[in-house]
């Protein structure tokens, strides 16, 4: 047992010595790759999320309005005054910028609701019917609302094409701007432009396309092999070629024509070969919530973290919408162990941090 421990210690020292990183530095780099959900409308230095940011340099947080375990209670957002106080406290924990994110698409997906004093935004399917000028006005107000309330990352716009009328998670909820890539590009581009004016990072989702699916990846495995179309990549091509995208979110969808083994979030073929090599994306790739059924029902935490990082994912989203939240230390220790035993290369951690740092310079 002692000999095995000694060998591991020597290997880890050689690995990190060659790269000039201490264990604490590597742990912080791993933490920077995490966007974490937490419970609380206010924070103090005694709170776990405060300590995660202060001690480990957590990369980001994601905010929600309703407590998923009790819809009559709040999770993070109550009203503008409370939210400004919360985001200010979060941002002042350390000198470096913290990514404070939220899902604010419009329509059914709005964590900041009009009834609580925030700006109301129509759903995408409605916005696309009102013309470009109106869309610009709508998203200008949304972007300003986010900026004024301390939000610097919006998990929007949805650039999925509404090509499957039976799609329950995107199309039926009006989250897509339309069937054609032309319409989706037109209106999502306006959305992105207005967010950028307010120094809010936009996140295109859900790569490589969720608008053709029949299932909901929140609930379980979704196979798009027979429904996915090549045109679903067009919005991504446009934004990448025109250097208008900083972040893209992966989808928990499976397409055996792209990868016979893994869904997009865990797929090297999709996230690196297609998105990076073929389409030329150089920004930050963030996973969809890794606690969603499509992933959590089929993979362990160790498998999920290892596969997603090796696939090319730079930021790992754990929304913690469950009764038992995952702890940052658990994520860090799991990834660190996989780096030590050679299952995840340290270079991937370093590369992700470089991409994240480059993006942070823009806000």
Residue frames as qw, qx, qy, qz and C-alpha x, y, z in Angstrom:
[[0.000, 0.885, 0.465, 0.000, 0.00, 0.00, 0.00],
 [0.302, -0.805, 0.105, 0.500, 2.82, 2.40, 0.94],
 [0.431, -0.150, 0.596, 0.661, 4.71, 1.57, -2.28],
 [0.234, 0.616, 0.661, 0.360, 1.58, 2.29, -4.37],
 [0.132, -0.938, -0.252, 0.196, 1.10, 5.60, -2.58],
 [0.417, -0.599, 0.319, 0.605, 4.76, 6.52, -3.18],
 [0.404, 0.173, 0.666, 0.602, 4.50, 5.76, -6.90],
 [0.097, 0.812, 0.538, 0.204, 1.39, 7.92, -7.24],
 [0.287, -0.882, -0.055, 0.369, 3.07, 10.72, -5.32],
 [0.446, -0.349, 0.478, 0.671, 6.14, 10.61, -7.57],
 [0.317, 0.427, 0.683, 0.501, 4.03, 10.54, -10.72],
 [0.026, -0.909, -0.414, -0.026, 1.93, 13.50, -9.59],
 [0.364, -0.771, 0.129, 0.507, 5.03, 15.49, -8.62],
 [0.432, -0.086, 0.589, 0.677, 6.65, 14.83, -12.00],
 [0.210, 0.646, 0.648, 0.343, 3.48, 15.76, -13.85],
 [0.104, -0.955, -0.278, 0.016, 2.91, 19.02, -12.04],
 [0.484, -0.620, 0.229, 0.574, 6.60, 19.89, -11.70],
 [0.450, 0.131, 0.580, 0.666, 7.04, 19.70, -15.46],
 [0.069, 0.717, 0.524, 0.454, 4.08, 21.97, -15.92],
 [0.206, 0.193, -0.305, 0.910, 5.11, 24.27, -13.05],
 [0.518, -0.477, -0.199, -0.681, 1.77, 23.94, -11.26],
 [0.110, -0.187, 0.815, -0.538, 1.17, 23.13, -7.63],
 [0.069, -0.375, -0.924, 0.012, -1.75, 20.99, -6.46],
 [0.051, 0.626, 0.455, -0.632, -3.55, 24.13, -5.22],
 [0.146, 0.442, -0.332, -0.820, -3.10, 25.83, -8.59],
 [0.154, -0.055, -0.886, -0.434, -4.50, 22.86, -10.47],
 [0.035, -0.503, -0.816, 0.284, -7.47, 22.71, -8.12],
 [0.114, 0.612, 0.174, -0.763, -8.18, 26.38, -8.77],
 [0.161, 0.271, -0.612, -0.725, -7.94, 25.84, -12.52],
 [0.110, -0.280, -0.942, -0.151, -10.47, 23.02, -12.25],
 [0.002, 0.599, 0.603, -0.528, -12.77, 25.22, -10.14],
 [0.108, 0.462, -0.177, -0.862, -12.56, 27.94, -12.78],
 [0.176, 0.015, -0.808, -0.562, -14.12, 25.50, -15.22],
 [0.121, -0.426, -0.885, 0.140, -17.25, 25.13, -13.06],
 [0.296, -0.302, -0.089, -0.902, -20.50, 27.11, -13.10],
 [0.221, -0.182, -0.903, 0.319, -22.43, 26.22, -9.97],
 [0.417, -0.592, -0.345, -0.597, -25.99, 26.70, -8.77],
 [0.256, -0.005, -0.716, 0.650, -26.60, 27.38, -5.09],
 [0.303, -0.711, -0.621, -0.129, -29.41, 28.10, -2.62],
 [0.371, -0.525, -0.313, 0.699, -29.81, 31.53, -1.05],
 [0.222, 0.878, 0.325, 0.273, -31.07, 35.04, -1.76],
 [0.113, -0.936, 0.282, -0.179, -28.30, 36.62, 0.29],
 [0.877, 0.106, -0.342, 0.322, -24.77, 35.56, 1.15],
 [0.380, -0.878, 0.281, -0.068, -22.28, 36.07, 3.94],
 [0.213, 0.649, -0.729, 0.044, -18.70, 34.90, 4.43],
 [0.497, -0.212, 0.784, -0.304, -20.09, 31.84, 6.23],
 [0.823, 0.375, 0.173, -0.389, -21.95, 30.57, 3.17],
 [0.792, -0.040, 0.533, 0.294, -20.58, 27.71, 1.08],
 [0.591, 0.701, 0.273, 0.292, -20.81, 29.59, -2.21],
 [0.073, -0.973, 0.212, -0.053, -18.82, 32.48, -0.73],
 [0.605, -0.550, 0.554, 0.157, -16.09, 30.08, 0.33],
 [0.792, 0.300, 0.467, 0.254, -16.10, 28.34, -3.06],
 [0.405, 0.876, 0.077, 0.252, -15.45, 31.65, -4.78],
 [0.242, -0.911, 0.323, -0.089, -12.94, 32.92, -2.22],
 [0.659, -0.465, 0.583, 0.099, -10.91, 29.74, -1.67],
 [0.686, 0.093, 0.662, 0.288, -11.10, 28.00, -5.04],
 [0.084, 0.407, -0.346, -0.841, -11.77, 30.83, -7.53],
 [0.489, 0.429, 0.755, -0.085, -15.00, 29.23, -8.75],
 [0.258, 0.127, 0.532, 0.797, -15.57, 30.17, -12.39],
 [0.283, -0.216, -0.250, -0.900, -19.21, 31.15, -12.20],
 [0.256, 0.228, 0.790, -0.509, -22.65, 30.80, -10.68],
 [0.182, -0.307, -0.663, -0.659, -26.09, 30.35, -12.20],
 [0.221, 0.069, 0.489, -0.841, -29.13, 32.01, -10.63],
 [0.197, -0.388, -0.830, -0.348, -32.75, 30.84, -10.50],
 [0.357, -0.399, 0.054, -0.843, -35.92, 32.40, -9.17],
 [0.830, -0.315, -0.051, -0.458, -37.96, 29.45, -7.87],
 [0.342, -0.426, 0.819, -0.179, -36.76, 26.83, -5.43],
 [0.523, 0.152, -0.718, -0.433, -37.16, 23.56, -7.42],
 [0.258, -0.105, -0.924, 0.263, -37.93, 21.62, -4.25],
 [0.013, -0.641, -0.644, 0.418, -40.71, 24.05, -3.24],
 [0.283, 0.495, 0.435, 0.697, -42.12, 26.33, -5.96],
 [0.253, -0.897, -0.332, -0.142, -43.62, 28.65, -3.33],
 [0.548, -0.715, 0.101, 0.422, -40.12, 29.57, -2.16],
 [0.392, 0.881, -0.258, -0.058, -37.31, 31.49, -3.81],
 [0.918, 0.001, -0.032, 0.396, -33.94, 30.04, -4.70],
 [0.546, -0.085, 0.016, 0.833, -31.90, 33.14, -5.61],
 [0.050, 0.217, 0.248, 0.943, -34.04, 35.88, -7.17],
 [0.003, 0.574, 0.696, -0.430, -36.79, 37.80, -5.36],
 [0.243, 0.928, 0.276, -0.056, -36.86, 41.29, -6.88],
 [0.539, 0.711, -0.116, 0.436, -34.45, 43.85, -8.45],
 [0.246, -0.839, 0.338, -0.347, -33.30, 45.38, -5.16],
 [0.835, -0.387, 0.389, -0.042, -32.48, 41.99, -3.63],
 [0.895, 0.337, 0.150, 0.251, -30.83, 40.74, -6.85],
 [0.331, 0.834, -0.218, 0.384, -28.56, 43.77, -7.16],
 [0.464, -0.727, 0.439, -0.251, -27.40, 43.27, -3.59],
 [0.928, -0.118, 0.352, 0.034, -26.76, 39.56, -4.17],
 [0.793, 0.512, 0.061, 0.323, -24.83, 39.98, -7.43],
 [0.080, 0.886, -0.295, 0.350, -22.80, 42.85, -5.96],
 [0.644, -0.590, 0.463, -0.148, -21.79, 40.71, -2.99],
 [0.939, 0.127, 0.283, 0.146, -20.91, 37.80, -5.26],
 [0.610, 0.708, -0.030, 0.354, -18.83, 40.01, -7.52],
 [0.065, -0.865, 0.337, -0.367, -16.94, 41.61, -4.64],
 [0.915, -0.384, 0.117, 0.028, -15.73, 38.38, -3.04],
 [0.726, -0.198, 0.321, 0.575, -12.56, 38.50, -5.12],
 [0.024, -0.616, 0.239, 0.751, -10.79, 40.88, -7.51],
 [0.045, -0.078, 0.804, 0.588, -11.21, 38.77, -10.65],
 [0.555, 0.047, -0.169, -0.813, -14.50, 38.90, -12.52],
 [0.371, 0.079, 0.898, -0.223, -17.02, 36.20, -11.61],
 [0.243, -0.126, -0.685, -0.675, -19.37, 34.87, -14.27],
 [0.329, 0.231, 0.647, -0.648, -22.90, 35.44, -12.96],
 [0.150, -0.012, -0.761, -0.631, -25.27, 33.65, -15.32],
 [0.476, 0.274, 0.554, -0.626, -28.97, 33.16, -15.82],
 [0.232, 0.312, 0.825, 0.410, -31.49, 31.71, -18.29],
 [0.214, 0.622, 0.288, -0.696, -33.28, 34.75, -19.68],
 [0.293, 0.166, 0.738, 0.585, -34.56, 33.87, -23.15],
 [0.379, 0.050, -0.099, -0.919, -38.04, 35.33, -22.97],
 [0.703, -0.115, -0.500, -0.492, -41.45, 33.69, -22.86],
 [0.884, -0.389, -0.223, -0.136, -41.57, 30.58, -20.69],
 [0.805, -0.093, -0.222, 0.543, -37.84, 30.74, -19.91],
 [0.060, 0.732, -0.124, 0.667, -37.44, 33.86, -17.79],
 [0.569, -0.277, -0.605, 0.482, -35.91, 33.71, -14.34],
 [0.070, -0.211, -0.223, 0.949, -36.43, 37.47, -14.01],
 [0.060, 0.551, 0.804, 0.214, -40.18, 37.92, -14.20],
 [0.055, -0.507, -0.205, -0.836, -42.34, 40.97, -14.82],
 [0.603, -0.651, -0.399, -0.231, -44.44, 40.17, -11.72],
 [0.720, -0.472, -0.192, 0.470, -41.31, 40.71, -9.61],
 [0.091, -0.916, 0.022, 0.389, -40.38, 44.04, -11.20],
 [0.431, -0.306, 0.598, 0.603, -38.19, 42.95, -14.10],
 [0.368, 0.423, -0.367, -0.743, -38.57, 43.56, -17.85],
 [0.779, 0.206, 0.560, -0.191, -40.87, 41.12, -19.64],
 [0.075, 0.456, -0.678, -0.572, -39.61, 39.58, -22.87],
 [0.846, 0.244, 0.022, -0.473, -41.86, 37.77, -25.37],
 [0.812, -0.117, 0.545, 0.170, -40.95, 34.27, -26.49],
 [0.255, -0.357, 0.591, 0.677, -38.71, 33.95, -29.56],
 [0.257, 0.376, 0.819, 0.350, -41.49, 32.68, -31.84],
 [0.058, 0.884, 0.438, -0.152, -43.44, 35.89, -31.15],
 [0.245, -0.725, 0.217, 0.606, -40.44, 38.21, -31.48],
 [0.339, -0.104, 0.700, 0.620, -39.68, 36.88, -34.96],
 [0.208, 0.635, 0.708, 0.227, -43.17, 37.86, -36.13],
 [0.102, -0.907, -0.279, 0.298, -42.81, 41.51, -35.10],
 [0.507, 0.814, -0.042, 0.280, -39.87, 42.52, -37.25],
 [0.705, 0.161, -0.300, 0.622, -36.24, 43.45, -36.70],
 [0.003, 0.557, -0.160, 0.815, -36.78, 46.92, -35.26],
 [0.706, -0.532, -0.023, -0.467, -39.13, 45.63, -32.60],
 [0.933, -0.112, -0.260, 0.223, -36.77, 42.77, -31.81],
 [0.472, 0.372, -0.299, 0.742, -33.95, 45.25, -31.29],
 [0.325, -0.574, 0.135, -0.739, -36.08, 47.25, -28.84],
 [0.887, -0.366, -0.150, -0.239, -37.12, 44.10, -26.97],
 [0.894, -0.046, -0.233, 0.379, -33.61, 42.71, -26.55],
 [0.244, 0.546, -0.241, 0.764, -32.15, 46.12, -25.77],
 [0.543, -0.587, 0.116, -0.589, -34.42, 46.31, -22.73],
 [0.964, -0.227, -0.142, 0.006, -33.62, 42.74, -21.72],
 [0.722, 0.273, -0.272, 0.574, -29.87, 43.35, -21.98],
 [0.027, -0.601, 0.232, -0.764, -30.08, 46.57, -19.98],
 [0.765, -0.503, -0.002, -0.403, -32.09, 44.78, -17.28],
 [0.944, -0.067, -0.206, 0.250, -29.42, 42.10, -17.00],
 [0.487, 0.430, -0.256, 0.716, -26.59, 44.61, -16.83],
 [0.260, -0.617, 0.157, -0.726, -28.28, 46.75, -14.21],
 [0.839, -0.435, 0.074, -0.319, -28.92, 43.70, -12.05],
 [0.337, -0.673, 0.658, 0.005, -25.36, 42.41, -12.17],
 [0.883, 0.149, 0.445, 0.016, -25.79, 39.55, -14.65],
 [0.053, 0.717, -0.497, -0.485, -22.93, 39.16, -17.15],
 [0.007, 0.134, -0.927, -0.350, -23.81, 35.85, -18.84],
 [0.689, 0.197, 0.212, -0.664, -27.15, 35.00, -20.44],
 [0.378, -0.029, 0.906, 0.189, -27.75, 31.43, -21.54],
 [0.512, 0.721, 0.436, -0.168, -29.42, 32.69, -24.69],
 [0.685, 0.191, -0.004, -0.703, -30.28, 32.94, -27.50],
 [0.728, 0.088, 0.679, -0.020, -31.64, 29.59, -28.59],
 [0.261, 0.537, -0.498, -0.629, -30.48, 29.02, -32.17],
 [0.374, 0.111, 0.920, 0.038, -32.30, 25.71, -32.61],
 [0.279, 0.032, -0.501, -0.819, -34.44, 25.49, -35.73],
 [0.578, 0.117, 0.523, -0.615, -38.17, 24.81, -35.27],
 [0.382, 0.293, -0.701, -0.526, -38.18, 22.01, -37.82],
 [0.295, -0.185, -0.937, 0.007, -40.10, 19.46, -35.79],
 [0.405, -0.460, -0.138, -0.778, -43.59, 20.62, -34.83],
 [0.822, -0.402, -0.383, -0.121, -43.81, 17.79, -32.26],
 [0.520, 0.208, -0.492, 0.667, -40.72, 18.96, -30.41],
 [0.469, -0.749, -0.465, -0.052, -41.89, 19.63, -26.86],
 [0.601, -0.522, -0.162, 0.584, -38.86, 21.26, -25.26],
 [0.271, -0.215, 0.228, 0.910, -38.07, 23.91, -27.92],
 [0.047, -0.243, -0.590, -0.769, -40.73, 24.29, -30.62],
 [0.336, -0.627, -0.674, -0.197, -43.96, 23.90, -28.64],
 [0.430, -0.663, -0.335, 0.514, -42.62, 26.30, -26.01],
 [0.286, 0.938, 0.151, 0.124, -41.89, 28.97, -28.61],
 [0.561, -0.684, 0.232, 0.404, -38.18, 29.06, -27.82],
 [0.563, 0.042, 0.516, 0.644, -37.08, 29.04, -31.47],
 [0.121, 0.517, -0.078, -0.844, -37.15, 32.02, -33.85],
 [0.690, 0.468, -0.084, -0.546, -38.40, 29.85, -36.70],
 [0.947, 0.137, 0.289, 0.031, -37.97, 26.95, -39.10],
 [0.691, 0.648, -0.061, 0.314, -35.44, 28.57, -41.40],
 [0.699, -0.240, -0.123, 0.662, -31.83, 29.17, -40.50],
 [0.228, 0.471, 0.165, 0.836, -32.17, 32.62, -42.11],
 [0.418, -0.741, -0.212, -0.480, -34.80, 33.74, -39.58],
 [0.809, -0.510, -0.185, 0.227, -32.99, 32.18, -36.66],
 [0.624, 0.053, -0.011, 0.779, -29.72, 33.89, -37.64],
 [0.039, 0.622, 0.199, 0.756, -31.45, 37.24, -38.17],
 [0.511, -0.740, -0.135, -0.416, -33.16, 37.47, -34.79],
 [0.848, -0.416, -0.124, 0.305, -30.58, 35.66, -32.68],
 [0.564, 0.272, -0.014, 0.780, -27.96, 38.01, -34.11],
 [0.170, -0.710, -0.083, -0.678, -29.97, 40.99, -32.88],
 [0.779, -0.604, -0.149, -0.073, -30.24, 39.35, -29.46],
 [0.823, -0.120, -0.072, 0.551, -26.46, 38.80, -29.32],
 [0.332, 0.504, 0.040, 0.797, -25.70, 42.35, -30.48],
 [0.372, -0.753, -0.082, -0.537, -27.86, 43.93, -27.77],
 [0.851, -0.494, -0.105, 0.143, -26.35, 41.76, -25.06],
 [0.722, 0.134, -0.040, 0.677, -22.85, 42.71, -26.20],
 [0.063, 0.699, 0.048, 0.710, -23.68, 46.42, -25.93],
 [0.577, -0.712, 0.080, -0.393, -24.35, 45.84, -22.22],
 [0.102, 0.564, -0.788, 0.225, -21.23, 43.70, -21.70],
 [0.782, -0.111, 0.489, -0.372, -23.31, 40.56, -21.26],
 [0.027, -0.316, 0.890, 0.327, -21.92, 37.36, -22.76],
 [0.799, 0.160, -0.049, -0.577, -24.40, 35.47, -24.91],
 [0.365, -0.241, 0.899, 0.026, -24.47, 31.68, -25.10],
 [0.593, 0.215, -0.472, -0.616, -25.72, 30.02, -28.28],
 [0.357, -0.102, 0.895, -0.248, -27.63, 26.81, -27.58],
 [0.733, -0.445, 0.512, -0.049, -28.08, 23.87, -27.99],
 [0.349, 0.611, -0.646, -0.296, -25.25, 22.50, -30.17],
 [0.174, -0.096, 0.594, 0.779, -25.48, 20.65, -32.55],
 [0.400, -0.128, -0.371, -0.828, -29.24, 21.31, -32.62],
 [0.138, 0.134, 0.874, -0.446, -32.20, 20.40, -30.42],
 [0.456, 0.271, 0.049, -0.846, -35.09, 21.66, -32.56],
 [0.600, 0.182, -0.625, -0.464, -35.56, 18.39, -34.43],
 [0.085, 0.117, -0.939, 0.311, -35.70, 16.13, -31.39],
 [0.551, -0.419, -0.578, -0.433, -38.75, 14.28, -30.12],
 [0.674, -0.468, -0.508, 0.261, -37.64, 13.96, -26.50],
 [0.195, -0.923, 0.114, -0.312, -36.69, 16.29, -23.67],
 [0.641, 0.312, -0.556, 0.427, -33.11, 15.88, -22.44],
 [0.309, -0.520, 0.419, -0.677, -34.14, 17.22, -19.02],
 [0.847, -0.196, 0.208, -0.449, -35.93, 13.94, -18.48],
 [0.838, -0.151, 0.513, 0.112, -33.80, 11.35, -20.22],
 [0.457, -0.183, 0.638, 0.592, -31.96, 10.09, -23.28],
 [0.494, 0.723, 0.148, -0.459, -32.75, 11.90, -26.54],
 [0.574, -0.024, 0.652, 0.494, -31.87, 10.35, -29.91],
 [0.344, 0.744, 0.023, -0.573, -31.89, 12.75, -32.87],
 [0.402, -0.213, 0.755, 0.473, -30.27, 10.36, -35.37],
 [0.301, 0.432, 0.785, 0.326, -33.35, 10.10, -37.61],
 [0.068, 0.892, 0.441, -0.071, -34.60, 13.67, -37.19],
 [0.324, -0.703, 0.146, 0.616, -31.48, 15.89, -37.20],
 [0.632, 0.713, 0.229, 0.198, -30.74, 17.92, -40.34],
 [0.655, 0.102, 0.023, 0.748, -27.50, 19.47, -41.61],
 [0.057, 0.704, 0.188, 0.682, -29.10, 22.91, -41.73],
 [0.600, -0.763, -0.242, 0.007, -29.19, 22.97, -37.93],
 [0.699, -0.262, 0.006, 0.666, -25.49, 23.87, -38.04],
 [0.347, 0.654, 0.269, 0.616, -26.07, 27.02, -40.13],
 [0.284, -0.935, -0.067, -0.199, -26.54, 29.46, -37.22],
 [0.735, -0.558, 0.194, 0.333, -23.31, 28.24, -35.64],
 [0.668, 0.252, 0.309, 0.628, -21.44, 28.61, -38.92],
 [0.125, 0.846, 0.214, 0.472, -22.67, 32.19, -39.26],
 [0.455, -0.886, 0.046, -0.071, -21.73, 33.29, -35.75],
 [0.791, -0.355, 0.268, 0.419, -18.34, 31.57, -35.83],
 [0.603, 0.390, 0.325, 0.615, -17.38, 32.86, -39.28],
 [0.051, 0.819, 0.150, 0.552, -18.39, 36.39, -38.32],
 [0.409, 0.116, -0.556, 0.714, -16.61, 36.23, -34.96],
 [0.383, -0.460, -0.044, -0.800, -19.83, 36.98, -33.07],
 [0.851, -0.397, -0.257, -0.227, -19.87, 34.22, -30.48],
 [0.041, -0.649, 0.650, -0.394, -17.94, 33.81, -27.21],
 [0.360, -0.153, 0.856, -0.338, -19.80, 30.85, -25.72],
 [0.632, 0.028, -0.560, -0.535, -21.69, 27.87, -27.08],
 [0.589, -0.251, 0.618, -0.457, -23.67, 25.34, -25.03],
 [0.175, 0.130, -0.940, -0.263, -23.68, 21.65, -25.86],
 [0.742, -0.135, -0.062, -0.654, -26.89, 19.61, -25.97],
 [0.438, -0.232, 0.847, -0.191, -27.50, 16.26, -24.30],
 [0.811, 0.399, 0.058, -0.423, -28.60, 14.74, -27.60],
 [0.579, -0.256, 0.733, 0.250, -27.36, 11.59, -29.31],
 [0.674, 0.631, -0.132, -0.361, -26.76, 11.18, -33.04],
 [0.844, -0.192, 0.458, 0.201, -25.12, 7.92, -34.03],
 [0.683, 0.650, 0.136, 0.303, -24.15, 9.42, -37.40],
 [0.078, 0.890, -0.293, 0.341, -21.90, 11.85, -35.50],
 [0.048, -0.470, 0.800, -0.370, -20.84, 9.63, -32.59],
 [0.673, -0.124, -0.675, -0.277, -21.93, 6.03, -32.15],
 [0.531, -0.152, -0.718, 0.424, -21.12, 6.00, -28.44],
 [0.250, -0.377, -0.478, 0.753, -21.85, 9.31, -26.73],
 [0.118, 0.895, 0.430, -0.009, -24.32, 12.23, -26.65],
 [0.395, 0.788, -0.015, 0.472, -22.96, 15.60, -27.80],
 [0.382, -0.877, 0.198, -0.213, -21.98, 16.84, -24.34],
 [0.728, -0.480, 0.479, 0.108, -19.59, 13.92, -23.93],
 [0.850, 0.399, 0.292, 0.181, -18.53, 13.53, -27.56],
 [0.406, -0.496, 0.373, 0.671, -15.03, 14.36, -28.82],
 [0.369, 0.286, 0.688, 0.556, -16.24, 13.82, -32.39],
 [0.038, 0.836, 0.503, 0.215, -18.96, 16.45, -32.00],
 [0.306, -0.924, -0.094, 0.210, -17.31, 18.99, -29.70],
 [0.407, -0.606, 0.422, 0.538, -13.79, 18.90, -31.07],
 [0.420, 0.072, 0.709, 0.561, -13.83, 17.44, -34.59],
 [0.174, 0.697, 0.610, 0.336, -17.06, 19.12, -35.74],
 [0.163, -0.953, -0.243, 0.073, -17.30, 22.29, -33.62],
 [0.408, -0.747, 0.276, 0.447, -13.60, 23.10, -33.23],
 [0.459, -0.217, 0.642, 0.574, -11.90, 21.61, -36.28],
 [0.301, 0.457, 0.709, 0.444, -14.61, 21.79, -38.96],
 [0.012, -0.895, -0.415, -0.164, -16.52, 24.91, -37.88],
 [0.458, 0.441, -0.186, 0.749, -13.53, 26.72, -36.37],
 [0.463, -0.826, -0.181, -0.267, -14.96, 27.69, -32.98],
 [0.514, 0.335, -0.478, 0.629, -12.27, 29.18, -30.75],
 [0.339, -0.572, 0.180, -0.725, -14.39, 30.34, -27.79],
 [0.234, -0.219, 0.809, -0.493, -15.66, 28.73, -24.60],
 [0.568, -0.153, -0.694, -0.416, -17.78, 25.59, -24.82],
 [0.343, -0.233, 0.607, -0.678, -20.08, 25.11, -21.83],
 [0.115, -0.184, -0.972, -0.086, -22.08, 21.99, -21.08],
 [0.540, -0.490, -0.286, -0.622, -25.79, 22.01, -20.54],
 [0.558, -0.544, 0.424, -0.461, -26.68, 21.13, -16.95],
 [0.367, 0.326, -0.871, -0.004, -24.80, 17.91, -16.21],
 [0.257, 0.012, 0.818, -0.514, -27.42, 16.87, -13.67],
 [0.655, 0.226, -0.115, -0.712, -30.14, 16.54, -16.31],
 [0.863, -0.032, 0.439, -0.250, -31.63, 13.10, -16.81],
 [0.803, 0.571, -0.164, -0.047, -30.05, 12.48, -20.21],
 [0.369, 0.609, -0.618, 0.332, -26.64, 12.45, -18.53],
 [0.318, -0.454, 0.640, -0.531, -27.17, 11.63, -14.84],
 [0.885, -0.018, 0.254, -0.391, -29.30, 8.55, -15.54],
 [0.919, 0.377, -0.108, 0.040, -26.62, 6.97, -17.72],
 [0.606, 0.462, -0.389, 0.518, -23.23, 8.09, -16.39],
 [0.621, -0.564, -0.340, 0.425, -21.51, 8.42, -13.04],
 [0.082, -0.977, 0.039, 0.191, -20.07, 11.77, -11.99],
 [0.492, -0.507, 0.540, 0.457, -16.55, 10.53, -12.72],
 [0.524, 0.303, 0.676, 0.420, -17.55, 9.37, -16.20],
 [0.202, 0.905, 0.371, 0.050, -19.42, 12.59, -16.89],
 [0.211, -0.910, 0.200, 0.296, -16.55, 14.85, -15.86],
 [0.529, -0.328, 0.631, 0.464, -13.91, 12.79, -17.65],
 [0.482, 0.430, 0.672, 0.363, -15.80, 12.41, -20.91],
 [0.157, 0.943, 0.294, -0.017, -17.03, 16.01, -21.08],
 [0.251, -0.842, 0.309, 0.365, -13.61, 17.54, -20.44],
 [0.498, -0.201, 0.706, 0.461, -11.91, 15.16, -22.85],
 [0.459, 0.618, 0.610, 0.186, -14.54, 15.93, -25.48],
 [0.326, 0.344, 0.170, 0.864, -13.56, 19.60, -25.46],
 [0.321, -0.838, -0.386, -0.213, -15.99, 21.12, -22.95],
 [0.346, 0.422, -0.337, 0.767, -14.37, 24.08, -21.15],
 [0.270, -0.254, 0.426, -0.825, -16.99, 24.90, -18.51],
 [0.288, -0.218, -0.932, 0.000, -19.04, 22.39, -16.55],
 [0.386, -0.345, -0.006, -0.856, -22.54, 23.49, -15.56],
 [0.308, -0.280, -0.881, 0.226, -24.07, 22.05, -12.39],
 [0.249, -0.535, -0.215, -0.778, -27.30, 23.96, -11.79],
 [0.125, -0.033, -0.810, 0.572, -27.95, 22.17, -8.50],
 [0.529, -0.174, -0.161, -0.814, -31.69, 22.05, -9.00],
 [0.695, -0.150, -0.700, -0.064, -31.81, 18.85, -6.99],
 [0.665, -0.716, -0.115, -0.180, -32.50, 18.19, -3.31],
 [0.770, -0.476, 0.190, 0.380, -28.86, 17.15, -2.84],
 [0.349, 0.909, -0.209, -0.087, -26.55, 19.66, -4.54],
 [0.885, 0.156, -0.123, 0.422, -23.16, 18.51, -5.79],
 [0.419, -0.844, 0.066, 0.328, -20.29, 20.14, -3.93],
 [0.396, 0.859, -0.325, -0.026, -17.47, 21.96, -5.67],
 [0.322, -0.610, 0.723, -0.038, -14.90, 19.96, -3.69],
 [0.789, 0.109, 0.601, -0.066, -16.38, 16.75, -5.10],
 [0.671, 0.739, 0.063, -0.001, -16.00, 18.02, -8.66],
 [0.092, 0.867, -0.487, 0.050, -12.47, 19.26, -8.02],
 [0.512, -0.445, 0.732, -0.063, -11.27, 16.09, -6.31],
 [0.831, 0.300, 0.465, -0.051, -12.78, 13.87, -9.00],
 [0.590, 0.801, -0.080, 0.065, -11.18, 15.78, -11.86],
 [0.118, -0.813, 0.565, -0.077, -7.88, 16.14, -10.00],
 [0.703, -0.235, 0.670, -0.036, -7.71, 12.38, -9.45],
 [0.798, 0.504, 0.327, 0.039, -8.40, 11.77, -13.14],
 [0.319, 0.894, -0.306, 0.074, -5.60, 14.16, -14.06],
 [0.397, -0.640, 0.654, -0.079, -3.25, 12.36, -11.69],
 [0.711, -0.046, 0.701, 0.028, -4.01, 8.94, -13.14],
 [0.161, -0.240, 0.653, 0.700, -3.76, 10.15, -16.72],
 [0.282, 0.527, 0.800, 0.056, -7.45, 9.88, -17.65],
 [0.190, 0.956, 0.224, 0.025, -7.63, 13.66, -18.20],
 [0.654, 0.241, -0.059, 0.715, -4.61, 15.55, -19.51],
 [0.295, -0.611, -0.253, 0.690, -3.47, 18.62, -17.60],
 [0.175, -0.022, 0.416, 0.892, -3.22, 20.37, -20.96],
 [0.141, -0.571, -0.689, -0.424, -7.00, 20.26, -21.29],
 [0.367, -0.752, -0.434, 0.333, -7.39, 22.04, -17.96],
 [0.342, -0.416, 0.125, 0.833, -4.82, 24.66, -18.92],
 [0.101, 0.216, 0.597, 0.766, -6.36, 25.19, -22.35],
 [0.205, -0.711, -0.651, -0.169, -9.84, 25.68, -20.88],
 [0.372, -0.709, -0.248, 0.545, -8.50, 28.25, -18.43],
 [0.273, -0.178, 0.337, 0.883, -6.86, 30.17, -21.27],
 [0.043, -0.450, -0.663, -0.596, -10.14, 30.28, -23.18],
 [0.331, -0.763, -0.546, 0.100, -12.06, 31.39, -20.10],
 [0.400, -0.549, -0.061, 0.731, -9.51, 34.09, -19.23],
 [0.184, 0.068, 0.475, 0.858, -9.63, 35.44, -22.77],
 [0.176, -0.614, -0.659, -0.396, -13.42, 35.65, -22.58],
 [0.407, -0.700, -0.434, 0.395, -13.33, 37.39, -19.19],
 [0.338, -0.222, 0.123, 0.906, -11.38, 40.24, -20.75],
 [0.013, -0.357, -0.568, -0.741, -14.48, 41.13, -22.76],
 [0.392, -0.727, -0.506, -0.249, -16.70, 41.96, -19.78]]
